[in-house]
Amino acid sequence: MEVFAKKVITNISRVIVGKEKVVEKILATMLSGGHVLLNDVPGVGKTMLARALAISTGLSFNRIQATPDLLPSDVTGLNVLDTKLNEFVFRKGPVFTDILLVDEINRTTPRTQSALLQAMAEKQVTVDGITYQLSEHFFVIATQNPVEFEATFPLPEAQLDRFSICLSIGYLDKSQEIEMLKKQEMSHPIENIKPVSNLTELEEAKKKTKEIYIDDSILDYIVRIVERTRNHDDLALGASPRGAISLMNISRGLAALRGREYVLPDDIKELSVDVLAHRIVLKPEARLMKKTKQEILNEILNTEEAPIKSEAQT
């Protein structure tokens, strides 16, 4: 499993410089069966990261550019009349792929956004009363721009909750940006990377992720963190049970990628803000005090006692 993680992350790092931790969390989410929301400014490599992940794992890839005039049928597909056969034939939409990138998801209408819900939750879509199965490896990476809100349709809490984790790639430091520029002097590195894994390895990695042991004390720790968000004075809405499930599943994916057969409390601490922040809602008075979701979650993590369990005891 460590070999799988190292070669995939290293290959992606040829395209996305200096963001190994973000790539690792995305890969952990993919192995756990979740979906990713990338909330970041334009030009930091969100699209290239998704493409590099698809190429590295040997999976199929489609991209949707969300716009206000995008229709649900543009996502799922539709029935069209075949004049030769004189009957309607289903033409598949871009959702029929392994890795789907939905660029600037908050620029399309709620009706089209909701077309992704069934696909993300059930790996199937229903068109004209007929249900079509999607790939068993169906994985959504959606992006949104956090600094430009004109002509956008913010995702409601119910839809945000469908995303297992919300990440930000962020800017590079000076040395990393110089390295990135050097890599693109002649051509973009995405044009030169090749698959380093295959479907068999991916299926084995997903199987191993499900076998990762998580102790009852760790489950108790997850639930205590989630319950604190529901009772916090600064929060109008706490994390959902789906949030607790995502935290459990992605922590198992992270443990597997790091070559462990069990989850540690540190895995939960490392992932809690990324998994829970987009699921909670601040009270108006907390916003006036300029408090952030990240600060509140870090406060909870710093005051909630973590289980003490050494590797030798596990």
C-alpha positions in Angstrom: 0.0 0.0 0.0 2.8 2.4 0.8 4.3 1.6 -2.6 1.0 2.4 -4.3 0.8 5.7 -2.4 4.4 6.7 -3.1 4.3 6.1 -6.8 0.9 7.8 -7.4 1.8 10.9 -5.2 5.3 11.2 -6.7 3.8 11.1 -10.2 1.2 13.7 -9.5 3.9 15.9 -7.8 5.6 16.1 -11.2 2.7 18.3 -12.2 1.6 19.8 -8.9 4.7 21.0 -7.0 4.9 21.0 -3.2 1.4 19.8 -2.4 2.0 16.2 -1.4 -0.2 16.5 1.8 -3.2 17.7 -0.2 -2.7 15.0 -2.8 -2.5 12.4 -0.1 -5.8 13.5 1.5 -7.5 13.5 -2.0 -6.2 10.0 -2.6 -7.4 8.9 0.9 -10.8 10.3 0.1 -10.9 8.4 -3.2 -10.0 5.1 -1.6 -12.7 5.6 1.1 -15.4 6.2 -1.6 -16.0 9.9 -0.9 -15.9 13.0 -3.0 -13.8 16.2 -2.8 -14.6 19.9 -2.9 -11.6 22.2 -3.7 -12.3 25.7 -2.5 -9.5 27.8 -3.8 -8.5 30.8 -5.9 -8.0 30.5 -9.7 -4.8 29.2 -11.2 -3.4 27.1 -8.4 -3.7 23.8 -10.3 -7.1 22.3 -9.3 -7.9 21.1 -12.8 -4.3 19.8 -13.4 -4.4 17.9 -10.1 -7.6 16.1 -11.1 -6.2 15.3 -14.6 -2.9 14.1 -13.1 -4.8 11.8 -10.6 -6.8 10.2 -13.4 -3.7 9.6 -15.6 -1.6 8.3 -12.7 -4.3 5.7 -11.7 -5.2 4.8 -15.3 -8.8 5.9 -14.8 -11.1 7.7 -17.3 -11.6 11.4 -16.8 -14.3 14.0 -17.8 -14.5 17.7 -17.0 -17.6 19.9 -16.8 -17.3 23.7 -16.8 -20.2 24.8 -14.7 -22.0 27.9 -16.2 -25.5 29.4 -15.4 -26.9 27.9 -18.6 -25.7 24.3 -17.9 -28.7 21.9 -17.8 -29.1 18.7 -15.8 -29.1 16.8 -19.1 -25.7 18.2 -19.9 -24.4 16.4 -16.8 -26.4 13.1 -16.9 -27.1 12.6 -20.6 -30.4 12.5 -22.4 -32.5 10.4 -24.9 -32.1 11.5 -28.5 -34.0 10.3 -31.5 -32.0 8.0 -33.8 -33.5 8.5 -37.2 -32.0 5.3 -38.6 -33.5 3.1 -35.9 -36.5 5.4 -35.5 -36.3 5.2 -31.7 -34.9 7.1 -28.8 -31.3 6.2 -27.7 -29.7 7.3 -24.5 -26.6 9.4 -25.0 -24.4 9.3 -21.9 -23.3 12.6 -20.3 -19.9 13.4 -18.8 -21.0 11.9 -15.5 -20.3 8.4 -17.0 -16.6 8.3 -16.1 -14.3 7.3 -13.3 -13.1 10.7 -12.2 -15.3 13.7 -12.9 -14.1 17.3 -12.4 -16.9 19.8 -11.9 -15.2 23.2 -12.4 -16.7 26.2 -10.5 -19.7 24.2 -9.3 -21.2 27.3 -7.7 -21.6 29.0 -11.1 -24.4 26.6 -12.2 -28.0 26.6 -11.0 -29.3 24.6 -8.1 -31.3 22.4 -10.5 -28.1 21.4 -12.2 -26.2 21.1 -9.0 -28.8 18.7 -7.7 -28.3 16.5 -10.8 -25.0 15.4 -9.2 -26.6 14.4 -5.9 -27.9 11.0 -6.9 -24.7 10.3 -8.8 -22.5 11.1 -5.8 -24.6 9.3 -3.3 -25.7 6.2 -5.2 -23.4 6.0 -8.2 -26.3 6.0 -10.6 -28.5 8.4 -12.5 -32.2 8.2 -13.5 -33.2 9.7 -16.9 -36.9 9.4 -18.1 -37.6 6.8 -15.4 -34.7 4.5 -16.3 -31.8 4.1 -13.9 -28.2 3.8 -15.3 -25.3 2.6 -13.2 -22.1 4.6 -13.0 -18.6 3.4 -12.7 -17.9 1.7 -9.3 -14.9 4.0 -9.1 -16.9 7.2 -9.7 -15.2 10.0 -7.9 -16.2 13.7 -8.0 -13.7 16.6 -7.6 -15.7 19.8 -7.6 -14.1 23.3 -7.4 -15.3 26.7 -6.4 -13.7 30.2 -6.3 -14.0 31.6 -2.8 -13.3 35.3 -3.7 -15.8 36.0 -6.5 -19.5 35.7 -5.8 -21.2 37.6 -8.7 -23.5 35.4 -10.7 -22.9 32.4 -8.4 -25.3 30.0 -6.7 -23.8 29.0 -3.3 -24.2 25.3 -2.5 -26.8 24.7 0.2 -25.8 22.9 3.4 -27.4 19.6 2.2 -25.3 19.6 -0.9 -22.1 20.7 0.9 -22.6 17.7 3.2 -22.4 15.4 0.2 -18.7 16.3 -0.1 -16.6 14.2 2.2 -13.8 16.7 2.5 -13.1 20.3 1.6 -9.5 21.2 0.8 -7.5 24.2 -0.4 -4.4 23.8 -2.5 -3.0 27.2 -1.7 -0.1 29.2 -3.2 3.4 27.9 -3.5 6.4 29.3 -1.6 9.1 31.1 -3.6 11.3 28.1 -4.2 8.4 25.9 -5.2 7.1 28.5 -7.7 10.5 28.8 -9.3 10.6 25.0 -9.6 7.1 25.1 -11.2 8.2 27.7 -13.7 11.2 25.7 -14.7 9.0 22.6 -15.3 6.9 24.6 -17.8 9.7 26.3 -19.8 9.2 23.9 -22.7 5.9 22.2 -22.2 3.4 21.4 -19.5 4.4 18.4 -17.4 0.8 17.0 -17.7 1.7 16.1 -21.3 4.5 13.8 -20.3 3.3 11.8 -17.3 2.2 8.2 -17.7 0.0 5.8 -15.7 1.9 4.4 -12.7 -0.9 2.2 -11.4 -3.9 0.2 -12.8 -7.4 -0.8 -11.9 -6.3 -4.0 -10.2 -4.0 -2.1 -7.8 -6.7 0.5 -7.1 -9.2 -2.2 -6.3 -6.8 -3.9 -4.0 -6.0 -0.5 -2.3 -9.7 0.1 -1.7 -10.1 -3.4 -0.3 -7.2 -2.8 2.2 -8.7 0.5 3.2 -11.9 -1.2 4.3 -9.8 -3.7 6.4 -8.1 -0.9 8.4 -8.8 -1.4 12.1 -10.4 1.5 14.0 -10.7 1.1 17.8 -13.8 1.8 19.7 -11.9 4.6 21.6 -11.2 6.3 18.2 -14.9 6.0 17.2 -15.8 7.5 20.6 -13.3 10.4 20.0 -14.9 11.1 16.5 -18.4 11.2 18.0 -17.3 13.5 20.9 -15.8 15.9 18.4 -19.0 15.9 16.3 -21.2 16.3 19.3 -19.2 19.3 20.5 -20.0 21.1 17.2 -23.7 20.5 17.7 -23.6 22.1 21.2 -21.1 24.9 20.6 -22.3 28.4 21.5 -20.9 29.9 18.3 -22.5 27.4 15.9 -26.0 27.5 14.5 -25.5 24.1 12.8 -23.2 21.3 13.8 -21.7 18.5 11.8 -24.0 15.8 10.5 -23.8 12.0 11.1 -22.5 11.9 7.5 -19.6 14.0 8.7 -18.7 11.5 11.4 -18.8 8.7 8.8 -16.6 10.7 6.4 -14.1 11.3 9.2 -14.0 7.6 10.0 -13.6 6.5 6.4 -11.0 9.0 5.3 -8.9 8.4 8.4 -8.8 4.7 7.4 -7.7 5.7 3.9 -5.0 7.9 5.3 -3.7 5.2 7.6 -3.7 2.7 4.7 -1.7 5.1 2.5 0.9 5.5 5.3 1.3 1.8 5.7 -0.5 1.3 8.9 -3.2 -1.3 9.7 -5.0 0.9 12.2 -6.2 4.5 12.8 -4.4 6.8 15.3 -6.0 9.7 17.1 -3.5 11.9 15.2 -5.2 10.9 12.0 -8.5 12.3 13.3 -6.9 15.5 14.5 -5.2 16.0 11.1 -8.5 15.5 9.2 -11.2 17.0 11.4 -11.0 20.6 10.1 -10.9 19.5 6.5 -13.8 17.1 6.9 -16.1 19.1 9.2 -15.5 22.8 8.6 -17.7 23.0 5.5 -20.6 21.2 7.3 -21.0 23.7 10.2 -22.7 27.1 10.2 -21.6 30.1 12.3 -24.1 32.1 14.3 -24.4 35.7 13.2 -22.9 37.0 16.4 -19.8 34.7 15.9 -19.4 36.1 12.4 -19.5 39.7 13.8 -16.8 38.7 16.2 -14.8 37.5 13.1 -14.6 34.0 14.4 -13.9 31.3 11.8 -15.0 27.7 11.5 -11.4 26.6 11.6 -10.7 28.4 14.8 -13.7 26.8 16.5 -12.8 23.3 15.4 -9.2 23.7 16.5 -10.5 24.9 19.9 -12.6 21.7 20.1 -9.7 19.5 19.1 -7.4 21.3 21.7 -9.9 20.8 24.5 -11.4 17.4 23.7 -9.3 14.6 25.2 -7.9 12.2 22.7 -7.6 8.5 23.4 -4.1 7.4 24.4 -3.1 4.4 22.4 0.4 3.5 21.5 1.3 1.5 18.4 2.5 -1.3 20.6 -0.9 -1.5 22.3 -2.8 -1.6 19.0 
